[in-house]
Amino acid sequence: MAGTDRGEARVVALRPRPSGDAWDDPGRLIDTWMHSPHPPAHDPDTLIIAWLAALPRSVPPPKAARSLLRRLAPASCHSLSAAHRRLFDLLAHVASHTRVPNPANDPHRLESDPS
């Protein structure tokens, strides 16, 4: 929540933006948060959960996270805020995992392996 000039609180929702969608960042959630001219309204943990929920089933989260890190991470993290560093740490954590395609207990099995 962010304050307004009148002292009221306003709710800022994490909403996907369909224009300019990228396969690794549906709705440009991460990109918009990273390049916002204002301090981020949501903590990185919430942002990662929203991003994971927005990813299509056909996109492996580790592959998408690696792509985002390559595209968005600066060469040096010294000038980044703590929130931005946390976001990159979380993306690196997601990128370090593997996805088990079609686990036996998945009721919505994919027709083909997403890789």
One Martini backbone bead per residue (centre of mass of N, CA, C, O) as a GRO file, in nm:
protein
  115
    1MET     BB    1   0.099   0.035   0.019
    2ALA     BB    2   0.020   0.373  -0.064
    3GLY     BB    3   0.037   0.695  -0.024
    4THR     BB    4  -0.125   0.995  -0.029
    5ASP     BB    5  -0.175   1.333  -0.009
    6ARG     BB    6  -0.443   1.279   0.186
    7GLY     BB    7  -0.363   1.014   0.368
    8GLU     BB    8  -0.442   0.789   0.199
    9ALA     BB    9  -0.501   0.466   0.108
   10ARG     BB   10  -0.371   0.256  -0.151
   11VAL     BB   11  -0.419   0.004  -0.381
   12VAL     BB   12  -0.171  -0.204  -0.533
   13ALA     BB   13  -0.185  -0.404  -0.799
   14LEU     BB   14  -0.104  -0.709  -0.940
   15ARG     BB   15  -0.094  -0.665  -1.291
   16PRO     BB   16  -0.116  -0.772  -1.583
   17ARG     BB   17   0.041  -0.680  -1.900
   18PRO     BB   18  -0.035  -0.761  -2.221
   19SER     BB   19   0.153  -0.567  -2.324
   20GLY     BB   20   0.454  -0.698  -2.409
   21ASP     BB   21   0.482  -0.980  -2.386
   22ALA     BB   22   0.667  -1.240  -2.231
   23TRP     BB   23   0.752  -1.562  -2.189
   24ASP     BB   24   0.912  -1.490  -1.900
   25ASP     BB   25   0.681  -1.232  -1.854
   26PRO     BB   26   0.383  -1.227  -1.783
   27GLY     BB   27   0.264  -0.902  -1.788
   28ARG     BB   28   0.530  -0.764  -1.686
   29LEU     BB   29   0.591  -0.780  -1.377
   30ILE     BB   30   0.900  -0.760  -1.343
   31ASP     BB   31   0.968  -0.531  -1.537
   32THR     BB   32   0.788  -0.316  -1.407
   33TRP     BB   33   0.915  -0.325  -1.126
   34MET     BB   34   1.212  -0.261  -1.212
   35HIS     BB   35   1.116   0.018  -1.393
   36SER     BB   36   1.012   0.181  -1.175
   37PRO     BB   37   1.011   0.516  -1.060
   38HIS     BB   38   0.906   0.383  -0.811
   39PRO     BB   39   0.882   0.237  -0.543
   40PRO     BB   40   0.813  -0.060  -0.454
   41ALA     BB   41   0.499  -0.195  -0.341
   42HIS     BB   42   0.622  -0.482  -0.352
   43ASP     BB   43   0.744  -0.755  -0.255
   44PRO     BB   44   0.941  -0.997  -0.394
   45ASP     BB   45   0.785  -1.246  -0.295
   46THR     BB   46   0.512  -1.167  -0.417
   47LEU     BB   47   0.610  -1.135  -0.707
   48ILE     BB   48   0.701  -1.429  -0.753
   49ILE     BB   49   0.427  -1.557  -0.706
   50ALA     BB   50   0.280  -1.407  -0.934
   51TRP     BB   51   0.467  -1.504  -1.161
   52LEU     BB   52   0.424  -1.809  -1.124
   53ALA     BB   53   0.111  -1.791  -1.170
   54ALA     BB   54   0.142  -1.661  -1.472
   55LEU     BB   55   0.271  -1.895  -1.577
   56PRO     BB   56   0.269  -2.114  -1.798
   57ARG     BB   57   0.280  -2.455  -1.809
   58SER     BB   58   0.490  -2.451  -2.063
   59VAL     BB   59   0.675  -2.288  -1.858
   60PRO     BB   60   0.968  -2.311  -1.715
   61PRO     BB   61   1.074  -2.149  -1.444
   62PRO     BB   62   1.384  -2.179  -1.467
   63LYS     BB   63   1.405  -2.071  -1.757
   64ALA     BB   64   1.271  -1.795  -1.704
   65ALA     BB   65   1.466  -1.700  -1.483
   66ARG     BB   66   1.723  -1.707  -1.654
   67SER     BB   67   1.625  -1.504  -1.863
   68LEU     BB   68   1.578  -1.267  -1.669
   69LEU     BB   69   1.863  -1.247  -1.561
   70ARG     BB   70   1.998  -1.186  -1.834
   71ARG     BB   71   1.814  -0.929  -1.897
   72LEU     BB   72   1.811  -0.763  -1.593
   73ALA     BB   73   2.084  -0.802  -1.483
   74PRO     BB   74   2.337  -0.652  -1.362
   75ALA     BB   75   2.674  -0.650  -1.330
   76SER     BB   76   2.604  -0.473  -1.074
   77CYS     BB   77   2.459  -0.476  -0.730
   78HIS     BB   78   2.543  -0.218  -0.560
   79SER     BB   79   2.300  -0.010  -0.671
   80LEU     BB   80   2.093  -0.176  -0.542
   81SER     BB   81   1.839  -0.255  -0.381
   82ALA     BB   82   1.726  -0.479  -0.160
   83ALA     BB   83   1.479  -0.564  -0.330
   84HIS     BB   84   1.634  -0.626  -0.592
   85ARG     BB   85   1.825  -0.836  -0.474
   86ARG     BB   86   1.602  -1.028  -0.382
   87LEU     BB   87   1.485  -1.087  -0.658
   88PHE     BB   88   1.746  -1.213  -0.776
   89ASP     BB   89   1.766  -1.436  -0.567
   90LEU     BB   90   1.494  -1.571  -0.635
   91LEU     BB   91   1.552  -1.626  -0.932
   92ALA     BB   92   1.801  -1.802  -0.877
   93HIS     BB   93   1.648  -2.017  -0.721
   94VAL     BB   94   1.459  -2.101  -0.948
   95ALA     BB   95   1.690  -2.160  -1.161
   96SER     BB   96   1.819  -2.407  -0.982
   97HIS     BB   97   1.586  -2.571  -1.075
   98THR     BB   98   1.380  -2.840  -1.152
   99ARG     BB   99   1.146  -2.989  -1.366
  100VAL     BB  100   0.877  -3.207  -1.339
  101PRO     BB  101   0.745  -3.380  -1.580
  102ASN     BB  102   0.467  -3.523  -1.523
  103PRO     BB  103   0.360  -3.605  -1.261
  104ALA     BB  104   0.176  -3.860  -1.131
  105ASN     BB  105  -0.017  -3.640  -0.953
  106ASP     BB  106  -0.109  -3.493  -1.217
  107PRO     BB  107  -0.424  -3.397  -1.345
  108HIS     BB  108  -0.265  -3.189  -1.569
  109ARG     BB  109  -0.129  -3.310  -1.808
  110LEU     BB  110   0.092  -3.284  -2.043
  111GLU     BB  111   0.131  -3.359  -2.375
  112SER     BB  112   0.416  -3.218  -2.358
  113ASP     BB  113   0.727  -3.143  -2.324
  114PRO     BB  114   0.850  -2.813  -2.265
  115SER     BB  115   1.152  -2.856  -2.384
   0.00000   0.00000   0.00000
